[in-house]
């Protein structure tokens, strides 16, 4: 069959036109085979793009959940603020006393703030103590990109600031020190500054000796906790009993300590009025000084425990040695008498239980000024003392030891020491005679004291018996400190408060030095009331036997069982 050449050309042109108009012409076998790889390539590209997108989404979720504000701030904050991550502080049984928490801090970017007057005015409604003029001046400097408004606020305050909706005001999370016990043991714990750096007390000890870690965000420490010798239960009991004493006897202040006689561990230490570690400015108030460590005082007759220990250990007297205390002691223009003069000679035991100033002065004079001073030196009372919670106030001692100073120092006048330093020296005379150094850190090898010998074990035993006699004898000044079953011993003190040119009239420091159980002394207590008032229950008296002694009795009744001291009740035989 013949084919018309023109007809072929026309049909080919028509097919070309149709294909050009968008109608796909049928593919040949080779053309179909080349399209499959192209589709696979396109699928691979889409897969890679989808995977990359999912990675970005996952990373954004991680950042949102982890609240990594340090990364977000790196763009706008030219210099990252440095804080410090601190280890926890726990008591001897592992109970929490101080820890770091994440807390929001408020900052502003002056370059983003639209109306600085509005910002300052509205922030002042939430932060009434804000330094408005200083913040206004800082926000006026548009060259700055970061200005602190307030660091370490509560979540409630942060929410209120957030609700103000102020452009340029933002938040970041930092570490803030928290004290679950509130004011408990506030003086000993100390405090930190705005950067979470230790400034005083145990907190400063951590910076100096344990170590802290600089951080740029809220990163908690992985250091092991610092374990103190304090016992929260004993600390609470001490503070509670001092609170009760403040209400009953209306003193200007009160202080107390519970000490392990054999190791020097401080189980509780308190000074009232308290301080709150979260408000360091309170420490600037003179009335809130740590009276246990931060001040020195003439302590009065509690010093007689040291005087008698020296005399007994030197072999100058025995407990039954008789002293003629019927006549006052003359020392220059001074005359030393007893508060309740005896009309007869007294034994050394009675000098202690009657708290005779004349008798104590006679014993010190028998030893002589040099020997008496050396004894106090070896007891650790004349040199500066350092603890983990800071330095103890340096003792104020006579420049020259003569007859007058020897007599007055024998009954706790003319020499002023910090109560904690005295308590440590007193512990020495009840633990078998070895010196102890007071510590706020727990000792895990809680054996006997390993200090230098001060007195013999026999003298230490005699002193424990004298302390017990002062509590159970009918003429003893410490009768109100007795606690059935716990064999309490002790010595009272009532010291006139020194002032310029003499002593303040009608103002005393009353105290009671206690030890228990006296058959094998384990613990020492020292309770002080500063300027107590005479009340009906004491018949107007302000002496240590009428106020500090009963406070001690209540304290020991509460803590003895906590400390593992078993009562030994007398059995009445039929």
C-alpha positions in Angstrom: 0.0 0.0 0.0 1.4 3.3 -0.9 1.9 5.9 1.8 1.4 9.6 1.0 4.5 11.5 2.2 2.5 14.7 2.9 0.0 12.7 5.1 2.9 11.5 7.3 4.3 14.9 7.8 0.8 16.3 8.8 0.2 13.5 11.4 3.7 14.0 12.9 3.1 17.8 13.3 -0.3 17.2 14.9 1.3 14.8 17.4 4.0 17.4 18.3 1.4 20.1 18.8 -0.6 17.9 21.2 2.4 17.0 23.2 3.5 20.7 23.5 0.0 21.5 24.7 0.5 19.5 27.9 -0.8 16.1 26.9 1.9 13.6 27.7 2.6 11.4 24.7 3.1 7.7 25.5 6.6 6.9 26.7 8.8 4.5 25.1 10.2 1.6 27.1 13.6 3.3 27.7 12.1 6.5 28.8 9.9 4.7 31.5 13.0 3.0 32.9 14.9 6.3 33.5 12.1 7.8 35.7 12.3 5.3 38.6 15.7 6.5 39.9 14.5 10.1 39.8 11.6 9.3 42.1 13.9 7.4 44.5 16.2 10.4 44.6 13.4 12.8 45.4 12.2 10.5 48.2 15.7 10.4 49.7 15.9 14.2 49.7 12.5 14.5 51.3 13.6 12.0 53.9 16.8 13.9 54.8 14.9 17.1 55.1 12.3 15.5 57.4 15.0 13.9 59.6 16.8 17.2 60.0 13.5 18.9 60.9 12.8 16.3 63.5 16.3 16.7 65.0 15.7 20.5 65.4 12.3 19.9 67.0 13.8 17.4 69.4 16.5 19.8 70.4 14.0 22.6 71.0 12.0 20.3 73.3 15.1 19.4 75.2 16.0 23.0 75.7 12.5 23.9 76.8 12.3 21.1 79.3 15.8 21.6 80.6 15.2 25.4 81.1 18.8 26.1 79.9 18.6 29.9 80.4 22.3 30.3 80.3 22.2 29.5 76.5 19.3 31.8 75.9 21.1 34.6 77.6 24.4 34.2 75.9 23.1 36.3 73.0 22.1 39.4 75.1 24.4 39.1 78.1 27.9 40.3 77.5 29.3 39.0 80.8 27.8 36.0 82.4 27.1 36.4 86.1 29.0 33.9 88.2 27.4 32.2 91.2 28.7 29.4 93.4 27.4 25.9 93.9 27.6 24.7 97.5 27.4 21.4 99.3 24.6 20.7 101.6 25.0 21.1 105.4 23.5 18.3 107.6 23.4 17.6 111.3 25.3 14.6 112.9 22.4 12.3 111.9 22.2 13.5 108.3 19.2 15.8 108.7 19.3 18.8 106.4 20.3 22.2 107.7 21.2 24.1 104.5 20.9 23.4 100.8 20.9 25.1 97.4 17.7 25.7 95.5 16.9 27.0 92.1 15.4 30.5 92.4 14.4 33.0 89.7 16.3 36.2 89.5 15.0 39.3 87.7 17.1 41.3 85.2 16.4 44.0 82.6 17.8 44.9 79.2 18.0 48.7 79.0 18.1 48.5 75.2 14.7 46.8 75.1 13.0 48.7 77.9 10.4 51.1 76.4 9.6 53.3 79.3 12.0 53.1 82.2 9.9 55.3 84.5 7.0 52.9 84.0 9.2 49.9 84.6 10.6 51.3 87.9 7.2 52.4 89.1 5.5 49.1 88.5 8.4 47.0 89.8 8.3 49.1 93.0 4.7 47.9 93.6 6.0 44.3 93.8 9.4 45.1 95.3 8.7 47.9 97.8 12.3 48.0 99.0 13.7 48.5 95.5 16.3 51.3 95.1 14.2 53.1 92.5 16.8 55.9 91.8 19.6 53.5 91.3 17.6 51.2 88.9 16.4 54.3 87.0 19.9 55.4 86.5 21.0 52.0 85.3 18.2 51.7 82.8 19.0 55.1 81.4 22.3 53.7 80.1 21.3 52.3 76.7 24.8 51.0 76.1 24.2 48.4 78.7 22.4 45.2 77.9 22.1 43.7 81.3 21.0 45.1 84.7 20.1 43.1 87.8 16.8 44.1 89.3 16.6 41.5 92.2 18.4 38.2 92.6 17.0 35.1 94.2 13.3 36.0 94.6 10.5 33.6 95.5 8.4 32.0 92.8 5.4 34.1 93.9 7.3 37.4 93.5 8.6 36.2 90.1 5.0 35.5 89.0 3.8 38.9 90.1 6.6 40.6 88.2 5.9 38.4 85.1 2.2 39.4 85.3 3.2 43.1 84.9 4.2 42.3 81.3 7.1 44.8 81.2 9.1 44.7 77.9 12.8 44.3 78.6 12.3 42.6 82.0 13.2 38.9 82.1 14.2 36.1 84.4 17.0 33.6 84.8 17.4 30.8 87.3 20.2 30.9 89.8 21.2 29.1 93.0 19.9 30.4 96.3 20.8 29.1 99.8 17.9 27.8 101.8 17.7 26.9 105.5 14.9 24.4 106.2 15.1 25.1 110.0 14.6 28.8 109.6 16.5 30.6 112.4 17.6 27.3 114.0 21.4 27.4 114.7 21.6 30.6 112.7 24.6 32.0 114.4 26.6 28.8 113.8 25.5 28.2 110.2 26.4 31.8 109.2 25.3 33.1 105.8 26.2 33.7 102.2 26.3 36.7 99.9 24.2 37.4 96.8 26.6 35.3 94.7 26.1 32.3 97.1 29.6 32.7 98.5 30.1 32.0 102.2 30.6 35.1 104.4 30.4 33.9 108.0 30.0 30.8 110.2 30.1 27.3 108.8 29.2 28.7 105.4 32.6 30.6 105.3 34.4 27.4 106.5 33.0 25.6 103.5 34.4 28.2 101.1 37.8 28.2 102.9 38.3 24.5 103.6 35.8 22.3 101.8 35.3 24.0 98.5 32.6 25.4 96.3 32.2 25.4 92.5 31.7 28.5 90.3 28.7 28.1 88.0 26.8 30.3 85.5 23.4 28.9 86.0 21.4 26.8 88.5 23.7 23.8 88.6 23.5 21.9 91.9 26.7 20.7 93.7 27.7 17.1 93.5 30.1 17.4 96.5 29.2 15.3 99.6 27.4 17.1 102.4 29.2 18.7 105.3 28.2 16.8 108.4 28.2 18.9 111.6 28.3 17.8 115.2 25.0 19.5 115.9 22.0 17.4 116.7 18.7 19.0 115.4 16.7 17.5 118.2 19.1 18.8 121.0 19.4 22.1 119.2 15.6 22.5 119.1 15.3 21.6 122.8 17.9 24.1 123.8 16.4 27.0 121.8 12.9 26.1 123.1 14.0 26.2 126.7 15.8 29.5 126.2 12.7 30.9 124.6 10.7 29.8 127.7 13.4 31.4 129.9 13.1 34.7 128.0 9.3 34.7 128.6 9.6 33.8 132.3 12.6 35.9 133.5 12.5 38.7 130.9 16.3 38.9 130.3 17.8 41.0 127.6 19.2 37.9 126.0 20.1 34.2 126.6 22.6 31.7 125.5 23.4 28.1 125.9 25.5 25.2 124.7 25.5 21.4 125.0 28.9 19.8 124.6 30.3 16.3 124.5 32.7 16.3 127.4 35.0 13.7 125.9 35.3 14.8 122.3 34.5 18.5 122.4 31.7 18.1 119.8 29.1 20.9 120.0 25.7 19.2 120.0 23.8 22.5 120.3 24.7 26.1 120.5 22.3 29.0 120.6 22.1 32.7 121.4 18.9 34.7 121.7 17.7 36.9 120.1 18.3 34.6 117.1 19.4 35.5 113.6 17.9 34.3 110.3 20.7 33.1 107.9 18.6 34.2 105.0 18.7 37.8 106.3 22.3 38.6 107.0 21.6 42.2 107.9 20.3 41.0 111.2 23.8 40.2 112.3 24.6 43.9 112.4 22.2 44.4 115.3 24.1 44.5 118.5 21.3 42.7 120.4 21.6 39.8 118.0 25.4 39.2 118.6 26.3 35.5 119.1 26.8 35.6 122.9 28.4 32.2 123.0 31.3 33.1 120.7 31.1 36.8 119.8 31.4 38.4 123.2 33.4 38.1 126.4 31.9 38.3 129.8 32.9 38.1 133.5 31.1 34.9 134.3 31.2 34.9 138.1 31.1 31.9 140.4 31.1 29.2 137.7 34.8 29.9 137.6 35.1 28.4 141.1 35.0 25.0 139.4 38.4 25.7 137.8 39.8 27.2 141.0 38.9 24.2 143.1 40.2 21.8 140.4 43.5 23.5 140.4 43.8 23.5 144.3 42.8 19.8 144.5 45.1 18.7 141.8 48.1 20.6 143.2 47.5 18.9 146.6 46.9 22.2 148.4 43.7 20.9 149.9 41.4 17.9 150.1 37.5 18.0 149.9 37.3 17.8 153.7 40.0 20.5 154.3 38.6 23.2 156.5 39.0 26.9 155.6 38.2 29.9 157.8 36.0 32.0 155.6 34.4 34.0 158.5 36.6 37.0 157.7 36.6 39.0 154.5 39.7 39.1 152.3 41.4 42.4 152.0 43.1 43.3 148.7 44.4 46.8 148.6 41.3 49.1 148.7 39.0 46.2 148.0 37.2 44.0 150.4 36.0 40.6 149.2 33.0 39.1 151.0 30.4 36.4 150.5 26.9 37.0 149.3 25.6 34.9 152.2 28.5 35.1 154.8 29.1 32.0 156.8 29.3 32.2 160.6 31.7 29.3 160.7 34.6 27.7 158.9 33.7 25.7 155.8 35.2 22.5 154.2 36.4 22.8 150.6 33.3 20.9 149.6 31.1 23.5 151.4 33.1 26.3 149.8 31.9 24.9 146.5 28.3 24.2 147.5 27.9 27.5 149.4 29.7 29.3 146.6 32.1 31.2 148.9 34.1 34.0 147.2 36.3 34.2 150.3 37.1 30.5 150.2 37.8 30.5 146.4 40.1 33.5 146.9 42.0 31.8 149.7 42.6 28.7 147.5 43.9 30.8 144.6 46.2 32.7 147.0 47.6 29.4 148.3 48.6 28.5 144.8 50.0 32.0 144.1 49.4 34.3 141.1 51.9 32.6 138.8 50.6 29.1 139.3 47.0 30.1 139.1 47.6 31.9 135.9 49.5 29.0 134.4 46.6 26.7 135.2 44.1 28.9 133.4 46.6 29.1 130.5 46.8 25.3 130.2 43.1 25.1 130.4 42.9 27.2 127.2 41.3 30.3 128.7 43.9 32.9 128.1 44.7 32.5 124.3 42.5 33.1 121.3 40.3 30.3 120.1 39.3 29.3 116.6 36.4 27.1 115.6 34.9 26.0 112.2 32.2 28.6 112.7 34.7 31.4 113.1 37.0 33.0 115.6 35.9 33.2 119.3 36.2 36.7 120.9 39.6 37.0 122.4 39.7 36.7 126.2 40.3 39.9 128.3 42.8 39.0 131.0 44.7 41.1 133.6 47.9 42.7 132.4 49.5 41.9 135.8 48.7 39.1 138.0 48.9 40.3 141.6 47.0 39.6 144.8 43.9 41.5 143.7 43.6 39.9 140.3 44.3 36.5 141.7 41.5 36.8 144.2 38.9 38.3 141.8 39.7 35.8 139.0 39.2 32.9 141.4 35.5 33.7 141.4 35.1 34.9 137.8 35.6 38.6 138.0 38.4 40.7 136.5 38.7 38.2 133.7 36.3 38.0 130.7 36.1 35.1 128.3 33.6 33.9 125.7 31.2 31.3 127.1 32.1 28.7 124.6 35.7 29.0 125.5 34.9 28.6 129.2 32.6 25.6 128.5 35.5 23.8 126.7 37.8 24.5 129.7 35.2 23.2 132.1 34.7 20.0 130.0 38.4 19.3 130.6 38.0 19.0 134.4 35.2 16.4 134.0 36.5 14.1 131.3 39.4 12.7 133.1 41.6 15.8 132.9 42.5 16.1 129.2 42.0 19.3 127.3 39.4 19.4 124.5 39.0 21.7 121.6 35.4 22.6 120.8 34.3 21.6 117.3 31.2 22.0 115.1 32.2 19.0 113.0 31.1 15.5 113.8 33.9 13.1 115.0 33.4 9.5 113.9 36.1 8.2 116.3 34.1 9.4 119.4 36.5 8.0 122.0 38.1 9.8 125.0 39.7 13.2 124.7 43.2 13.1 123.2 44.3 16.6 124.4 47.1 17.5 126.8 46.6 16.4 130.5 45.5 19.3 132.7 44.5 17.5 135.9 44.6 13.9 137.1 41.8 11.4 136.6 41.4 11.3 140.4 40.9 15.1 140.6 38.4 14.9 137.8 36.5 12.3 139.7 36.5 14.5 142.8 35.2 17.4 140.8 32.3 15.4 139.4 31.4 14.4 143.0 31.5 18.1 144.1 29.3 19.0 141.2 26.8 16.4 142.2 26.9 17.4 145.9 26.0 21.0 144.8 22.8 19.7 143.3 21.7 17.2 145.9 22.8 18.8 149.2 20.3 20.8 151.1 22.6 23.8 151.2 23.7 23.4 147.5 23.1 26.3 145.2 22.1 24.1 142.2 19.3 22.1 143.7 16.7 23.3 141.1 18.8 21.7 138.3 18.3 18.1 139.5 16.6 15.7 137.2 15.6 12.3 138.8 17.6 9.5 137.3 20.2 11.4 135.4 22.7 12.2 138.2 23.0 15.9 137.3 25.9 18.0 138.8 26.5 21.7 138.4 27.7 25.1 139.6 25.8 28.3 139.7 27.1 31.7 138.7 25.8 35.2 139.3 28.1 37.9 137.9 27.7 41.7 138.1 27.9 43.2 134.6 31.0 45.3 134.0 30.7 48.9 132.8 33.0 51.9 132.6 34.5 52.6 136.0 32.9 49.7 137.7 29.8 47.5 137.5 26.2 48.2 136.4 23.9 48.3 139.4 21.0 45.8 139.5 22.2 44.0 136.3 23.7 40.5 136.4 24.6 37.6 134.2 23.1 34.5 135.8 24.4 31.1 134.7 24.5 27.4 135.4 27.3 25.0 134.4 25.9 21.4 134.3 27.3 17.9 133.8 25.6 14.5 133.5 25.7 11.7 134.4 28.2 12.5 137.2 29.1 8.9 137.8 30.7 9.0 134.3 30.3 12.5 132.9 29.4 12.5 129.2 27.8 15.8 128.5 28.1 19.4 129.6 25.6 22.2 129.5 26.1 25.9 130.1 23.1 28.2 130.3 23.3 31.9 130.6 20.6 34.7 131.1 21.7 38.3 130.5 20.1 40.8 132.9 17.2 38.6 134.1 14.5 40.2 136.2 13.4 39.1 139.6 9.9 37.6 139.5 7.4 36.2 142.0 8.5 32.6 141.5 12.1 33.6 142.4 10.9 35.9 145.2 12.6 38.8 143.4 16.0 37.0 143.2 18.1 37.0 140.0 20.7 34.5 140.9 21.8 31.5 138.8 20.3 29.1 141.3 16.8 30.6 140.9 16.6 30.9 137.1 19.5 29.3 135.1 19.5 26.2 137.2 15.8 25.3 136.6 16.2 26.0 132.9 19.1 23.6 132.9 17.0 20.9 134.6 14.2 21.2 132.0 16.8 21.1 129.2 18.5 17.9 130.5 15.1 16.2 131.1 14.4 16.7 127.4 17.8 15.8 125.8 19.2 13.1 128.1 17.2 10.3 126.4 18.0 11.7 122.9 21.7 11.5 123.8 21.4 7.9 124.9 21.8 8.5 128.7 19.7 5.9 130.5 18.1 6.9 133.8 19.0 5.1 137.0 16.1 5.4 139.4 16.7 4.5 143.0 14.8 1.4 144.1 13.2 1.7 147.5 13.6 -1.6 149.4 10.8 -2.8 151.7 
